[in-house]
Amino acid sequence: MGWKSAASLFAGLLGAAPAASAADGVYADKTITVLVGVDAGGTVDTLARQLSRYLTKHLAGNPAIVTQNMPGGAAVVATNYLAERAKPDGLTLLFGPWDPLLQAMKAPSLRARYDKFEYLGGVGDVRVLYSRVDVIPGGLKSPADIVKASDIALGALNASDFSGILPHLALDVLGVKHRYVLGYRGGAEVFLAMQRNEVQFHSTAISTFRGRNGDFVKSGAGMGVAYLAPVRADGAFDRVAGIDDMPAFPDLYRQIFHSAPEGKTWDALNWLTQEAGELTYALFAPAGTPPKAVADMRAAFAAAALDPDFVEQTRQTNGVPYSFVDPTRGAAIFGALASAPPAVIETLRKDIESYR
């Protein structure tokens, strides 16, 4: 569901219920802790703090919201904490990237299941592949020049971190030789490593690419190579209006090879692009959280994500706004993990194990 249609739906829901006063809210005078599973300063942390300000605006009861970073395992540590240790009182939440791959693979490191949490709302983002320009002699002149590179160092948190595995799969599809450099605690740390030329390739959100990474790109040191766009069964895909400084990945591939991408690795990349793109960042509460707290927070998240000021702020920063993913669609996305294509999961499993 796009943000405009979601906004219309939510406006209708608001019109059907009386406005809540501060005294009506279960969060009146409470302090809510929002866990963020990566280091401070990156895309996720920044977005969590932005949304927290709008949540405060739209939650009855004037609660205080504090953000607590709990990095580790590409947000797996914080996810397990929410499932196993957080009290289900609505006062401890988790915001950030979720890992469809780990759950689909039934990885033992992820001891939680996303469909067992209370999903409160989420947003989708556009993922960008970017590179140092000096990755080839003479420098990249256009995104298509990336196929001239070899032995690219790709920064990632771990082998299954989607900010690392997406560009890894993309480079494999393009036939570009590269190697992983693992162990970073967040995208901000990977970007610092790129500035030091320890790594040369990564992926990030369009908001971060145009925000935090903007000066790096404007200086001529970095270049957007492509943005990821999921391709449907009929071969069609949606290009993103507002991103004209780099091609969509399927267009880049066709420009280089004069055909559409295909094969097992492409299927794996396309599946993960779909899963991580439609719902990129999500807000969760522990299972067993009181229904009233869940309902209030869902309403507040929808109001925050669709707040005209927030939408305009992200449009100005990113060129495109985040898309809102409501609880009904979120439940469908989590449920679909059980029917993930076995061939895709096996391809990804073998790939990840080869880098551990």
N, C-alpha and C positions, 0 to 999 in steps of 0.2 A: 504494500500500500504506500503510495507516495505521500509526501507531507501535506499536500493540499487536500487530498481526499480524507486523510486522517484528521486534519484540522476540522473539516466539515462534520465528520462523525463525532469528534470530541465536543464541538460546539453544540451539537444536538443533545449530547448527554448532559452537558452543563445546563441546557435549557430545561431539562426534565427534572432537575433536582434543585432545591433551594441552596443558596450560597451558605457555606459554613462560616460560623463565627469562630474567633480564636478559642472560645471556651468549648466548642464542639469537637475539636481535634484531639485524637488520642496522643498526639505529639506535643500538646501544650506544655511549654516550659521545659521540654526534654532536650537532651543532647544526643544527636545521631552521629555515629561514626561510620564514615564511608571508607572501606578498605580499598586500596589500589595496589594491585599485585606487581607493580614495577617501580623503579626509582622515580624520584621527583624530577620534574623538568621536561618530560617527554610529552608526546601527544596525549596519551591516556591520562596522565596526571593533570595536565592543563585542562582537558575537557571535563574531567571529574570536578575540578574546582569551579569551572564555569557553570556547569549544570547545578552544582550545589547552591550557588547563589540564586538561581532561578527556582530550585526546589524550595528554598527558604521563603521565597516570595509567594509561592503557590500552596504551601502547606499551612493549614489552619493550626493555630496554636503557637506561632512564632518560635519554632524550635531552633536551636543552634546546630549547625552541621559542621563537623570537623573531618578533614581528610587525613587518613593515616596510611602511609606507604608501607607495604609489606612485600618487598621484592623477593623473588626466588622461583626458579623453575618456570619462567615465562608466565607468571601469575598462578601457577599450580599450587604453590604454598598457601597463598591467600584463599584460593578456592577450597582446598582441603580444610583450612581453618574454619571457613564459614560452615562447612558441612559437619565438622566434628566437634568444634569447640565454642562457636558463637551461640549466645543465648537467643532463642527464637522469640524475642520480645519486640522486634521491629526497630531496635536501636543500633544494631550492627548490620551493615549492608556491604555488598561487594560490587564495585563498578570496574569495568574494564573489558579487555578482550576475552572471549571464551575460546576454548580449543575443541572444535568439532572433530578434529582428527584423532586426538587422544581418546575421546569417548568412543568414537566409531571403531577404533582399534582395540578398545578395552584395555588400555595401557594401565599397568598396575600403579604407576606414579600418580595417576588421577583417581583418587578414592571417592570422588563425588560424581554425581550424575546431574547434569543441568536440568533435566526434566523433573528432578525431585526438589529442586529449589522453588521458591516463589519468585517467578519472573515478574519484575515490576515495570519493565519497559526497556527499550534499547534504541540504538540508532545505527544506520548503515553509513559507510564511508567509501570513498574511492581510494584504491591503493595505487601508489605510484612507484615504479622502478626508476632508480636514479643511479648515476655513476659519476666518478671523477672523470673529468674530460681528458686528463693525461694518461688514461688507461691504455692508450695506444700511442706509438710514436707520432708526433705531429698533432695529436689531440683529436677528439671526436669532433667532426664537422656537422654530423647529423646523427639522430638516433640509430639509423641503420648501420652506422660504422661500428657498432658494438660487436658485430660478428667478426671484426678484424682482431679482436682482443683474444688473449690467451692467458691462462694462469691468473685469472682475476681472484682476488681475495674477497670473499663475501662474508660480511659480519652478521652474526646471529646470536640470540640468547642461548638456544640449544637446537638440536637437530629437528625438533618438531615445532619450534616456534614459527607461527605462520608468517611473521615479518621477515623470517629468513628462508623458510621453505618455499614461499611463493617466488621470490627472485631466483632461488636455486633451480626450481622446476622450469622457470621461464628461460634461464640460461641453457638448461639441458635441451629444451625444445628448440632453441636457436642454434644448438651445437657449439656453444661457447665453453671452452675448457675453463674450469674454475675450481676453487677449493674453499672449504668452510673455515672460518675462524670463529670458534664458539666460546661461550662463557661470559658474554656481556650481560649486564643487569637491566638494561633497558635500551630503547631506541636512542635516547640522548647520548648514552655512552658509545653506541655504535657510530653515531654521527661525529663525535669527538675523534674516534679512531679513524674515520674517513678523512677528517681534516688533517690528521697526522700522517695520512697515507699508509696506515696499517691495514686498512681495507679499502676497496675501491668500488664496491657495489652493495646496494641494500634496497629495501622497500620501506615506504612510510606512507602516512596519510597525506592526502592533498593539502590538508590544513597545515601540517608540519612542513611539507615541501615548500609552501608559499610563505609560511611564517618563519619558524626557526631556521630553516635551510635557505631562506630567500637570499640573504647576502652572499652565501656561498655560491649560489647559482648565478646571481647577478655579476659577481666578480669574474665569472668565466671559469671557475674551478670545477663546477658541477653542472650536470645536465640531466633533465628528465628524459628517460629513454622511452617509456610507454606507461600508460595507465591500464590496469587490468579491467576487462569487461567480460562477464560470462557470456558464452555463446550458447544459444538454444539448440535443440535437436535439429531444427530446420536450417541451422547455419547462420541465423540472424543474431544480431546483438545490438544493444543500445549504446550509441556514442553519447558521451556526456557533454551537454552544452556548457560552455564556460571553460572547458579545457582545450585550448587550441595551441598550446606550446609544446605538445608532444602527441604522438598518435596513440590510439587504442592498440593493445597488444596484437589482436588479430590483424589490424591494418598494417602494423609493423612487419609481422611475419609475411603477409602477402606482398608487401613492398620488396622484401628481401628475396623471397623464394617463389613468388608469382603463383602461389597456391594457398589453400587454407591449411592451417595446422591440423595434424592428425597423429594417431598413435597412442600408446598407453600412457606415456608421460604427459602428453597434451590432455588426455582425458582426466588424469589426476589433477593437473593444474586447473583445468576448467571447473572440475567439481569443487575444489577447495576455494577457488575464486568466488563461486556461487555461494558457498556456505559462509565464508568469512566476509563477503562483501555485502550481502543483504542485511545481515545482522553482525555488525563489527564489534560494537561495544554494548554491554548489557548491564543492567542493575538488578541484583538478586538479593533476596532475603532468605534466611534459613527456612527449611521445612518446619511447619508447625507455628509459624508467625501468626498472631491473631488476625482473623479475617478483616476486621475493621482497619487495622494498621496496614494490611496489604492493599485494601481498597483505597485508603487515603493516599498512600504513596504512589499507587498506579495513576490515580487521577492527577496528583501533583507532577509526576514525571511527564505525563502526556502534556499537561499545561506548560511545563518548562520547555520540553523539546519543541513545542509548537508556538511558544511565546514569540510574537512578532519581533521583539527586540533581539532575542536569541537567534532567530532565523536570519535576520538582517545582519547581525554581527558575524555569523558564520559565512553568510554569502559574501560579505565584504572581505573577509579573511581568506576564504577558500576559493571563491568564485562560484561555488555551488554549496547549497545548504546540506546539512545532514538529513537523511530520510528517517522518519519515525517508524518504529516497528512495534505495533501494539501487542498486548498479551495474547490475543488469539493467533496472530501470525507467529509470534515467538514460540508458542506451544507447538505449532505445526512444524516449525524449523527443527526444534529439538526432537520431535517425534520422528522426523524423517531420517535421523541418524541411524535408526535401527534398520532401515532399508537402503543404506549406502551401498553402491555397487561393489560387490566383493572384489572384482578385478582391480578397481581403483584403490580400494583399501589395501589389497595385497601389494600393489605397486608402491604405494606410499610406505607401507611397513618395511619392505625390503630396502627402500631408499634410505629411510631413517636409520635402520639397523646398520647400514653400511658406513654411517658416519659416527656411530657411537664408539 
